[in-house]
Amino acid sequence: MILGRDNDDAEACRDRWLSENPSIKILRVHHPRPEPETWLTRLGGRNVPRVSITVEYEELEREPETCAAVFREDQAQTIG
């Protein structure tokens, strides 16, 4: 689920998330819909998410060598 302050913000967040995750297979992108009103939205002003977009996706499986290389890189960053 992707949240935004309005339709344009939610769509921009969706586009940014999709560009940052090229290894996923998109199954379905739902239309923006308003979030139910809560005390947070009443008191939070303009910066509280009021719109959500649901994205159904599948993560594509990586090859074992790629997973091992990514794991080693993560360990190196954690250690170093």
N, C-alpha and C positions, 0 to 999 in steps of 0.2 A: 504494500500500500504506500502510495506516495502522497504526501500532504503538501498543501500550499495555501497561501493567504487568499488567493482568488484563482479563477480558471487559468489565467495566463501564467501565474506563478507556479501552479501545479503542473501545467504542461511543460514549462521550462525545466522544472525539477525532474520530470519524467524523461525529457530528452537528454538531460545531463546524466542521469542514472543509466540510461540505455547506452550512451556513448562510453561510459566508464566500465561497462560490463559487456564487452563484445562476445564473450564466450557463452552467453546464454541464448536459448532458443525461446523466442516469444510465442506463446500460445494464443494469448488474447489480451488486448488492452481495452479496459472499460472506459466509458465516458466519465468526465468529471462529475462528481455529485457532491452536494453540500453535506457537511458533517452536522450531526444534531447539535442544537444549541446547548451549551453547558455554562456553568458559572465561570469557567475559565474563558470561554469566548465572550461572555458578557463583560468581564472585568479586564481581560487581557489586551484590549485595544486592537490595533491593526496587525500586530505581529503574530497573532495566534492563528494556526491553521484552521481554515473554515471549509476547505474543499479537499476531497480525496480522489485519487485515481487508483483503481486496483489493476495490477498487472499480473497475469498468470504466465508463468515461465517454467522452463526446465533447464537445469544446468547440464551442459554437455560434458560427457566424461572425458577426462584427460588421459593421455597415454601414461603408463607407469614411469617412464623415464622423465617425463615433464614434471610429474608430481614430485619425484625425488629431487629434481633440480630446484624446484620452487621451495621445497622443504629445507634444502641446504641453504638457499639464499635467506630464508626466514631465520634460520638458526644463526647465520653469520651476522645478520642485522641485530639480532637479540644479544649476541655475545659481544659484538664490536660496538 
